[in-house]
């Protein structure tokens, strides 16, 4: 049997399994059940249910944990889980408990290590854009600076999954639009709370960034994350519309409310050097949606694997991994949050091509891949419990701190 024949057979197996989904949701795990695992189809809260099932894949058997969220139910909502700063991390259970969520999964890929830049601190910040509670937190890094597996053809770091103020889920792209007004003219703003800025650009860092060093933002290039850090940098601090400080190297430390730190590299640094303490400066920034006129209540980065019922072309059908994926129905009113189990028996996971087929078999018309591997995690809180429980086995043996996730909230 050829590789293509094996792949097609695996895809038919996935669809066969999902067609018989009612029987499979009650299937027993081989080995110990995950801590806090619920029976199939358990009601979590109004409009929220949980179930688990096996999925045969080309590499073996994957075990899936699935949360179904009815966005049309007025007593349930989704929002971004985050630790209060872009450049910070916490476990999904801590993020969920701190926010009062009844369930959640991990989110976007992130700057997890900086071995290519000795002496430079890893920021923990995510790759893609982020919106929480309707407020813009950050924009996307250049495509060549992303962490994570290769993107499918035609996708970018600006791709997001979001829920609008109309309570409907969407796939979209969010691009940064901004400017820096100076006495010498207007500069385009090319970054917002990002761990990597485009070459020759100026980026803004606000109180949302946190206290982590901003040096990483000037390392690498638009096409090579591992390229050396720039030697031509400049930083300007703007408070209440005026320059209050300047430095040749990006600094660190918390940024106060009403303060913006502008970081420039190469041509951007040269433009910032023209500013002096006391000069008036205005900074504007926003994220603009490519396909929706609806404001987003929350949005986070990753990449699409299923769009309008069809898998994206060029999806990886060879590399299997533990994965987190979010799908939703064509009307955007039902959300499916899926996390694979990382126990030894299931650690082979599935490919992104199998992921797309699985989500389509579950009824999703659109699906979005989030960070996986040791980051994959799902939590829920039982009725009356003071804290959430982890439903899947994290493949690293323990919860990995992550920068964001999707939280499910139940309101009276």
PEPEBEL-V305621 format. One record per pair of residues at least 12 apart in sequence whose ideal C-beta (glycine too) atoms are under 8 Angstrom apart, sorted by the first residue. I is the first residue (numbers start at 0). J is the second residue. D is the distance in Angstrom with one decimal. If there is no record, write none. Layout:
# PEPEBEL-V305621
{{I;J;D} {I;J;D}}
This chain:
# PEPEBEL-V305621
{{5;57;5.8} {6;57;6.2} {6;316;5.1} {6;352;7.3} {9;55;7.2} {9;56;5.8} {9;57;3.9} {9;353;6.6} {10;352;7.5} {10;353;7.1} {10;356;5.2} {12;55;4.5} {12;56;7.8} {13;54;5.9} {13;55;6.8} {13;56;7.1} {13;353;6.0} {13;356;4.9} {13;357;5.6} {13;360;6.2} {14;356;6.6} {14;360;5.2} {16;52;7.6} {16;53;7.2} {16;54;5.7} {16;55;6.0} {16;360;7.7} {17;54;7.7} {17;357;6.9} {17;360;3.2} {17;361;6.2} {18;360;7.3} {20;52;6.8} {20;360;7.8} {20;361;7.6} {23;52;4.3} {23;53;6.3} {24;39;3.7} {24;40;6.0} {24;50;4.7} {24;51;7.1} {24;52;5.0} {25;38;7.9} {25;39;4.8} {26;52;6.2} {26;53;5.4} {28;51;7.8} {28;62;6.5} {29;344;5.6} {30;342;6.6} {30;344;5.5} {31;342;7.9} {33;64;7.6} {33;340;6.3} {33;342;7.2} {33;389;7.2} {33;390;5.5} {33;391;5.3} {33;392;5.3} {34;388;6.2} {34;389;5.7} {34;390;7.7} {34;392;7.9} {35;379;7.2} {35;381;7.9} {35;388;2.9} {35;389;6.1} {35;390;5.6} {36;51;6.7} {36;390;5.8} {37;49;5.1} {37;50;7.9} {37;51;7.6} {37;379;7.1} {37;390;7.1} {39;51;6.5} {39;52;7.4} {43;66;7.4} {43;101;6.1} {43;102;6.0} {43;379;5.6} {43;380;8.0} {43;407;7.8} {44;74;7.4} {44;75;6.6} {44;101;5.3} {44;382;7.9} {44;407;7.8} {44;409;3.9} {45;72;5.8} {45;74;4.3} {45;75;6.3} {45;409;6.5} {46;68;6.4} {46;69;3.9} {46;70;7.8} {46;71;7.7} {46;72;3.0} {46;74;6.0} {46;75;3.8} {46;409;7.8} {47;66;6.6} {47;67;7.2} {47;68;5.4} {47;69;7.5} {47;75;5.7} {47;101;6.8} {47;102;6.4} {47;407;5.8} {47;409;6.8} {48;66;7.4} {48;67;5.0} {49;64;7.2} {49;65;6.9} {49;66;5.5} {49;67;7.7} {49;102;7.5} {49;379;5.9} {49;390;7.3} {50;65;5.4} {50;67;7.7} {51;63;6.4} {51;64;5.0} {51;65;6.8} {51;390;7.6} {52;65;7.3} {54;349;6.8} {54;353;7.7} {54;357;5.7} {56;319;6.5} {56;347;7.2} {56;348;7.5} {56;349;4.5} {56;350;7.3} {56;353;5.2} {57;316;8.0} {57;319;7.2} {57;350;7.2} {57;353;7.1} {58;319;4.1} {58;347;4.0} {58;348;7.2} {58;349;7.3} {58;350;7.9} {59;345;7.5} {59;347;4.6} {60;344;7.5} {60;345;6.3} {61;339;5.3} {61;340;7.5} {61;345;5.5} {61;347;7.2} {61;348;5.6} {61;349;4.9} {61;353;7.9} {62;339;6.7} {62;340;4.0} {62;342;7.2} {62;344;7.6} {62;345;4.4} {63;337;5.6} {63;338;7.5} {63;339;5.8} {63;340;7.4} {63;357;7.3} {64;337;7.1} {64;338;4.9} {64;339;7.5} {64;340;6.6} {64;377;4.8} {64;390;5.0} {64;391;5.1} {65;335;6.3} {65;336;7.1} {65;337;5.2} {65;361;7.2} {66;102;5.6} {66;104;7.4} {66;335;7.4} {66;336;4.2} {66;337;7.9} {66;377;6.8} {66;379;7.4} {66;407;6.7} {67;333;6.7} {67;334;7.5} {67;335;5.9} {67;336;8.0} {68;333;7.1} {68;334;4.3} {68;335;7.8} {68;336;6.8} {68;407;5.7} {69;332;7.1} {69;333;5.8} {70;162;6.8} {70;166;5.0} {70;167;6.7} {70;168;6.6} {70;331;7.1} {70;332;5.1} {70;333;6.7} {70;334;6.0} {71;166;7.1} {71;332;4.7} {71;333;7.8} {73;410;7.9} {74;409;6.0} {74;410;5.4} {74;411;7.3} {75;407;6.7} {75;408;7.0} {75;409;5.7} {75;410;7.4} {76;166;7.5} {76;296;7.6} {76;407;7.9} {76;408;5.1} {76;410;6.8} {77;162;5.2} {77;296;7.7} {77;297;6.4} {77;334;6.7} {77;405;6.0} {77;406;6.8} {77;407;6.0} {77;408;7.2} {78;98;7.6} {78;131;6.4} {78;132;6.2} {78;296;6.6} {78;297;4.8} {78;405;7.9} {78;406;5.4} {78;408;6.4} {79;106;7.4} {79;129;6.3} {79;130;6.8} {79;131;3.8} {79;132;7.6} {79;136;7.8} {79;297;4.3} {79;298;7.6} {79;299;5.9} {79;403;5.7} {79;404;7.6} {79;405;7.0} {79;406;7.1} {80;94;4.0} {80;95;6.2} {80;98;5.8} {80;100;6.5} {80;103;5.5} {80;106;7.2} {80;403;6.0} {80;404;4.1} {80;405;6.6} {80;406;4.2} {81;94;6.9} {81;129;7.1} {81;131;5.8} {81;136;7.1} {81;402;6.7} {81;403;4.5} {81;404;7.8} {82;94;6.4} {82;97;7.8} {82;402;7.2} {83;209;7.9} {84;207;6.8} {84;208;6.6} {84;209;3.0} {84;210;7.4} {84;211;7.9} {85;124;5.0} {85;125;7.3} {85;129;7.0} {85;136;5.6} {85;137;5.0} {85;192;4.7} {85;207;5.5} {85;208;5.2} {85;209;6.1} {85;402;7.1} {86;122;4.4} {86;123;5.6} {86;124;4.7} {86;192;7.8} {86;194;7.2} {86;208;5.6} {86;209;4.2} {86;210;7.6} {86;211;3.8} {86;402;7.9} {87;123;6.0} {87;209;5.1} {87;211;7.5} {87;402;6.7} {88;109;7.6} {88;123;4.4} {88;400;3.7} {88;401;5.7} {88;402;5.2} {89;400;5.4} {89;401;7.4} {90;376;7.7} {90;398;3.9} {90;399;7.2} {90;400;5.5} {90;401;7.3} {91;103;5.6} {91;104;6.9} {91;105;5.3} {91;376;4.5} {91;377;7.8} {91;378;5.5} {91;389;7.7} {91;398;6.5} {91;401;6.4} {91;404;5.2} {92;376;7.8} {92;378;5.1} {92;386;7.2} {92;387;5.2} {92;388;7.9} {92;389;6.1} {92;398;6.2} {94;401;7.8} {94;403;7.7} {94;404;5.8} {94;406;7.2} {95;378;5.3} {95;380;7.3} {95;387;4.8} {95;404;7.6} {95;406;5.9} {96;386;5.3} {96;387;5.9} {98;406;5.5} {98;408;7.7} {99;408;6.9} {100;380;7.5} {100;387;7.3} {100;406;3.7} {100;407;5.9} {100;408;5.5} {101;379;6.6} {101;380;4.8} {101;387;7.6} {101;407;5.7} {101;408;6.6} {101;409;5.0} {102;336;7.7} {102;377;7.4} {102;378;6.4} {102;379;4.4} {102;380;6.9} {102;387;7.3} {102;406;7.5} {102;407;4.0} {103;377;7.4} {103;378;5.4} {103;387;7.3} {103;404;5.2} {103;405;6.1} {103;406;4.5} {103;407;6.2} {104;323;5.4} {104;325;7.4} {104;336;5.0} {104;338;5.4} {104;369;7.1} {104;375;7.9} {104;376;6.6} {104;377;5.1} {104;378;7.8} {104;404;5.7} {104;405;5.4} {105;323;5.6} {105;338;7.7} {105;369;6.4} {105;370;5.8} {105;374;4.8} {105;375;6.2} {105;376;5.0} {105;399;8.0} {105;401;4.8} {105;403;8.0} {105;404;4.7} {106;125;7.1} {106;299;4.9} {106;300;7.9} {106;301;7.5} {106;369;5.6} {106;370;6.6} {106;401;6.6} {106;402;7.2} {106;403;4.0} {106;404;4.3} {106;405;6.2} {107;125;4.0} {107;126;5.8} {107;127;5.2} {107;129;7.3} {107;299;5.1} {107;300;4.2} {107;301;5.6} {107;369;6.4} {107;370;6.1} {107;402;7.1} {107;403;5.9} {108;125;6.8} {108;126;4.7} {108;127;7.7} {108;145;6.7} {108;146;5.1} {108;147;3.7} {108;300;7.3} {108;301;7.1} {108;369;7.8} {108;370;4.6} {109;123;6.0} {109;124;6.2} {109;125;4.7} {109;126;6.5} {109;146;6.3} {109;370;7.0} {109;401;6.9} {109;402;4.8} {110;122;4.8} {110;123;6.2} {110;124;5.4} {110;125;7.8} {110;126;7.7} {110;146;5.9} {110;194;4.4} {110;195;7.9} {110;215;6.9} {111;123;7.2} {111;146;6.1} {113;215;6.5} {113;218;7.9} {115;219;7.8} {115;224;6.8} {115;225;3.9} {116;215;7.1} {116;218;4.9} {116;219;7.7} {116;225;7.8} {116;227;7.7} {116;228;5.9} {119;212;7.6} {119;214;5.6} {119;215;5.4} {119;218;5.9} {119;228;6.6} {120;211;6.2} {120;212;4.9} {120;214;7.2} {120;215;6.7} {121;215;7.4} {122;194;4.3} {122;211;5.0} {122;212;7.8} {122;215;5.3} {123;211;7.2} {123;400;7.7} {123;402;5.3} {124;137;7.0} {124;192;7.2} {124;193;7.0} {124;194;4.3} {124;208;8.0} {124;211;7.8} {124;402;6.2} {125;137;7.1} {125;299;7.2} {125;300;5.9} {125;402;5.0} {125;403;5.9} {126;139;6.7} {126;140;5.7} {126;144;8.0} {126;145;4.6} {126;146;6.1} {126;147;6.6} {126;156;5.5} {126;300;5.4} {127;139;4.9} {127;140;8.0} {127;156;5.5} {127;157;6.9} {127;158;6.9} {127;159;6.1} {127;299;6.5} {127;300;1.5} {127;301;6.6} {128;157;6.5} {128;159;5.6} {128;173;4.2} {128;175;7.9} {128;286;5.6} {128;298;6.2} {128;299;7.5} {128;300;5.8} {129;298;6.9} {129;299;5.5} {129;300;7.0} {129;403;6.2} {130;161;6.8} {130;173;7.7} {130;286;6.9} {130;295;5.0} {130;296;7.6} {130;297;5.5} {130;298;4.3} {130;299;7.8} {131;297;5.7} {132;296;7.2} {132;297;7.2} {133;164;7.2} {133;294;6.5} {133;295;7.1} {133;296;5.5} {133;297;7.7} {135;191;7.4} {135;284;7.4} {135;285;6.5} {135;286;5.1} {136;192;6.4} {136;207;5.0} {137;191;5.7} {137;192;3.9} {137;193;6.2} {137;207;6.9} {137;208;8.0} {138;173;7.4} {138;174;7.7} {138;175;3.9} {138;190;6.5} {138;191;4.2} {138;192;7.3} {138;193;6.0} {138;284;7.8} {138;286;6.3} {139;155;7.4} {139;156;4.1} {139;157;4.7} {139;173;7.3} {139;174;7.8} {139;175;7.5} {139;193;7.3} {139;300;6.4} {140;156;5.8} {140;193;5.0} {140;194;6.2} {140;195;4.2} {141;156;7.1} {141;195;6.2} {141;197;5.3} {141;221;4.3} {141;222;7.9} {142;155;5.9} {142;156;5.2} {142;221;7.5} {143;219;7.5} {143;220;6.6} {143;221;5.1} {143;222;3.9} {143;223;5.9} {143;224;6.3} {144;156;8.0} {144;194;7.7} {144;195;3.7} {144;219;5.4} {144;220;8.0} {144;221;7.1} {144;224;4.9} {145;224;7.4} {146;224;7.7} {147;370;6.8} {148;315;7.1} {148;318;7.0} {148;320;8.0} {148;351;7.9} {149;315;7.6} {150;302;5.4} {151;302;6.2} {151;303;7.5} {151;304;7.0} {151;311;4.8} {151;312;7.5} {151;313;5.2} {151;314;5.6} {151;315;7.8} {151;351;7.3} {152;311;7.6} {152;312;6.3} {152;313;4.2} {153;311;7.1} {153;312;7.6} {153;313;7.8} {154;302;4.7} {154;303;6.3} {154;311;7.2} {155;172;6.7} {156;300;6.6} {157;172;4.4} {157;173;5.8} {157;174;5.5} {157;289;7.9} {157;300;7.9} {158;170;7.1} {158;171;7.7} {158;172;5.6} {158;300;6.7} {158;301;7.0} {158;302;5.3} {158;303;6.0} {158;367;7.8} {159;171;5.5} {159;172;6.8} {159;173;5.3} {159;295;8.0} {159;298;4.4} {159;299;6.3} {159;300;5.7} {159;301;7.7} {160;298;6.8} {160;299;6.4} {160;301;6.4} {160;325;5.6} {160;367;4.1} {161;173;7.9} {161;295;4.3} {161;296;7.6} {161;297;6.2} {161;298;3.2} {161;299;7.5} {162;295;6.9} {162;296;5.3} {162;297;5.8} {162;298;7.8} {162;331;8.0} {162;334;7.8} {163;291;6.6} {163;293;3.7} {163;294;6.5} {163;295;5.6} {163;296;6.4} {164;293;6.2} {164;294;5.0} {164;295;7.4} {164;296;5.5} {165;293;5.4} {166;296;7.9} {166;332;7.7} {167;293;7.6} {167;330;7.1} {167;331;3.5} {167;332;6.4} {168;327;4.0} {168;331;4.3} {168;332;7.8} {168;334;5.5} {168;365;7.7} {169;290;7.6} {169;291;5.6} {169;293;7.7} {169;331;6.0} {170;303;5.3} {170;306;6.4} {170;365;5.3} {170;367;6.4} {171;288;5.1} {171;289;6.0} {171;290;5.4} {171;291;5.4} {171;295;7.9} {171;298;7.3} {172;288;7.2} {172;289;4.0} {172;290;7.2} {173;286;4.2} {173;287;6.9} {173;288;5.9} {173;289;7.6} {173;295;7.9} {173;298;6.3} {174;286;6.9} {174;287;5.5} {174;289;7.0} {175;188;7.0} {175;189;7.1} {175;190;7.2} {175;191;5.6} {175;284;6.5} {175;285;7.7} {175;286;6.2} {175;287;7.8} {176;284;7.3} {176;285;5.5} {176;286;7.6} {176;287;5.0} {177;191;6.8} {177;203;7.0} {177;282;7.2} {177;283;5.4} {177;284;3.4} {177;285;6.7} {178;282;7.6} {178;283;5.5} {179;201;6.0} {179;203;7.7} {179;261;6.4} {179;280;6.5} {179;281;7.4} {179;282;5.5} {180;279;8.0} {180;280;6.5} {180;281;4.0} {180;282;7.6} {180;283;7.8} {181;270;7.9} {181;273;7.3} {181;274;6.1} {181;278;6.8} {181;279;7.9} {181;280;5.7} {182;274;7.9} {182;278;5.6} {182;279;6.6} {183;270;7.8} {183;273;5.3} {183;274;7.9} {186;201;5.5} {186;267;7.5} {186;270;5.6} {187;200;7.7} {187;201;7.5} {188;201;6.2} {188;202;7.0} {188;203;5.9} {188;282;6.9} {188;283;7.5} {188;284;5.6} {189;201;6.4} {189;202;6.1} {189;267;7.6} {190;202;2.5} {190;203;6.7} {190;216;6.9} {190;262;7.6} {191;203;5.4} {191;204;8.0} {191;205;7.6} {191;284;5.2} {192;204;5.8} {192;205;6.3} {192;207;5.5} {192;208;4.6} {193;216;6.3} {194;215;5.1} {194;216;6.2} {195;215;6.9} {195;216;6.0} {195;218;7.2} {195;219;5.8} {195;224;7.4} {196;216;4.8} {196;217;6.5} {196;262;6.7} {196;264;6.0} {196;267;7.6} {197;221;5.5} {198;220;5.4} {198;221;5.5} {198;229;7.8} {198;264;6.7} {198;265;5.9} {199;264;6.9} {199;265;4.4} {199;266;3.9} {199;267;5.7} {200;263;7.2} {200;264;6.6} {200;265;8.0} {200;266;7.8} {200;267;4.7} {201;261;5.7} {201;262;7.1} {201;263;4.5} {201;267;4.0} {201;270;6.7} {201;271;6.4} {202;216;6.1} {202;261;7.3} {202;262;5.3} {202;263;7.8} {202;267;7.9} {203;259;5.3} {203;260;7.2} {203;261;5.9} {203;262;7.9} {203;282;5.6} {203;284;6.1} {204;216;7.8} {204;254;6.1} {204;259;7.1} {204;260;4.4} {204;261;7.8} {204;262;6.5} {205;254;6.1} {205;258;7.6} {205;259;5.7} {205;260;7.9} {206;253;7.4} {206;254;5.0} {206;255;6.4} {206;256;5.4} {206;258;7.1} {208;254;6.0} {209;253;7.1} {210;251;6.2} {210;252;5.3} {210;253;4.5} {211;251;6.4} {212;249;6.9} {212;250;7.2} {212;251;3.9} {213;234;7.2} {213;249;3.8} {213;250;6.5} {213;251;6.6} {213;260;6.9} {213;262;5.5} {214;228;6.8} {214;248;7.0} {214;249;4.9} {214;251;7.9} {216;249;6.4} {216;262;5.5} {216;264;7.7} {217;229;4.5} {217;232;4.8} {217;249;6.2} {217;262;6.8} {217;264;4.5} {229;264;4.4} {229;265;6.1} {229;268;7.8} {231;264;6.6} {231;265;5.1} {231;268;5.2} {231;269;7.4} {232;247;6.7} {232;248;6.0} {232;249;6.1} {232;262;7.1} {232;263;6.7} {232;264;5.3} {232;268;5.1} {233;245;7.1} {233;246;7.4} {233;247;5.9} {233;262;7.8} {233;263;5.0} {233;267;7.9} {233;268;3.9} {233;269;7.7} {233;271;4.4} {233;272;5.3} {234;246;4.8} {234;247;7.6} {234;248;6.9} {234;249;5.0} {234;250;6.2} {234;260;6.2} {234;261;6.8} {234;262;5.2} {234;263;7.4} {234;271;7.4} {235;260;7.4} {235;261;4.6} {235;263;7.8} {235;271;5.1} {235;274;5.4} {235;280;7.5} {236;258;6.6} {236;259;7.7} {236;260;5.3} {236;261;7.8} {237;258;6.9} {237;259;4.8} {237;260;7.6} {237;261;6.4} {237;280;4.8} {237;282;6.4} {238;255;7.5} {238;257;6.2} {238;258;4.7} {238;259;7.9} {239;257;5.9} {240;279;5.9} {240;280;6.6} {240;281;6.4} {241;277;6.0} {241;278;6.7} {241;279;5.8} {241;280;6.8} {242;274;5.2} {242;275;6.6} {242;276;5.2} {242;277;6.3} {242;278;4.7} {242;280;5.8} {243;276;6.4} {244;276;6.9} {245;271;7.7} {245;272;8.0} {245;274;6.9} {245;275;7.8} {245;276;6.7} {249;262;5.1} {259;282;5.0} {261;280;7.7} {261;282;7.1} {297;405;7.8} {299;369;7.7} {299;403;5.9} {299;405;7.0} {301;325;7.9} {301;367;5.2} {301;368;5.4} {301;369;4.5} {301;370;7.3} {302;367;7.0} {302;368;5.5} {303;365;7.0} {303;366;7.0} {303;367;5.4} {303;368;7.5} {304;324;7.1} {304;351;5.3} {304;352;8.0} {304;354;5.7} {304;355;4.2} {304;358;7.3} {304;366;5.1} {304;367;7.0} {304;368;5.1} {305;326;6.7} {305;355;4.5} {305;358;5.5} {305;359;5.8} {305;363;6.3} {305;364;7.3} {305;365;5.6} {305;366;3.7} {306;365;5.7} {307;329;7.4} {307;364;6.1} {307;365;6.8} {308;329;7.3} {308;359;6.7} {308;364;4.8} {310;352;6.6} {310;355;3.9} {310;356;6.9} {310;359;7.3} {311;355;7.2} {314;350;7.4} {314;351;4.7} {314;352;4.3} {314;355;5.9} {315;350;5.5} {315;351;4.8} {315;352;6.4} {316;350;5.2} {316;351;7.9} {316;352;4.0} {316;353;7.5} {317;350;6.5} {318;350;6.0} {318;351;7.8} {319;347;5.0} {319;348;4.9} {319;349;5.7} {319;350;5.4} {319;353;7.8} {320;348;4.5} {320;349;7.6} {320;350;7.9} {320;371;5.2} {320;372;5.8} {321;339;4.8} {321;340;7.4} {321;341;4.7} {321;345;7.8} {321;346;6.3} {321;348;4.3} {321;371;5.4} {321;372;5.7} {321;373;7.9} {321;375;4.9} {321;394;4.8} {322;337;7.9} {322;338;7.8} {322;339;5.3} {322;348;5.8} {322;349;6.4} {322;351;7.5} {322;354;5.6} {322;368;6.6} {322;369;7.9} {322;371;4.1} {322;375;6.3} {323;336;8.0} {323;337;7.1} {323;338;4.9} {323;339;7.5} {323;368;7.6} {323;369;4.3} {323;370;6.5} {323;371;5.6} {323;374;7.2} {323;375;4.6} {323;376;7.5} {323;377;7.9} {324;337;4.8} {324;354;5.3} {324;357;7.9} {324;358;6.0} {324;366;5.7} {324;367;6.8} {324;368;5.4} {324;369;6.6} {325;337;7.3} {325;366;6.8} {325;367;5.0} {325;369;6.5} {325;405;6.7} {326;358;4.0} {326;361;6.7} {326;363;2.9} {326;364;7.8} {326;365;6.4} {326;366;3.8} {326;367;7.3} {327;363;6.0} {327;364;7.2} {327;365;5.7} {327;366;7.9} {328;362;6.3} {328;363;6.6} {328;364;5.8} {329;364;3.9} {329;365;7.5} {333;362;7.6} {335;358;6.7} {335;361;5.7} {335;362;7.4} {335;363;5.4} {335;366;8.0} {336;377;7.1} {336;405;6.5} {336;407;7.6} {337;357;7.4} {337;358;6.9} {337;361;7.7} {338;375;5.2} {338;376;6.3} {338;377;3.9} {338;390;7.5} {338;391;5.3} {339;371;7.6} {339;375;6.1} {339;391;7.0} {340;391;4.6} {340;392;5.5} {341;373;7.5} {341;375;6.3} {341;391;6.3} {341;392;4.8} {341;393;5.3} {341;394;2.9} {341;395;7.4} {342;391;8.0} {342;392;4.0} {346;394;5.5} {348;371;7.3} {351;368;6.0} {354;366;7.2} {354;368;6.5} {370;401;6.9} {372;394;6.1} {372;395;7.8} {373;393;6.2} {373;394;5.4} {373;395;3.6} {373;399;4.6} {374;399;5.2} {374;401;5.3} {375;391;6.8} {375;393;7.0} {375;394;6.8} {376;389;6.3} {376;391;6.4} {376;393;5.7} {376;398;6.2} {376;399;7.5} {376;401;7.8} {376;404;7.9} {377;389;7.4} {377;390;4.7} {377;391;5.3} {378;390;6.5}}
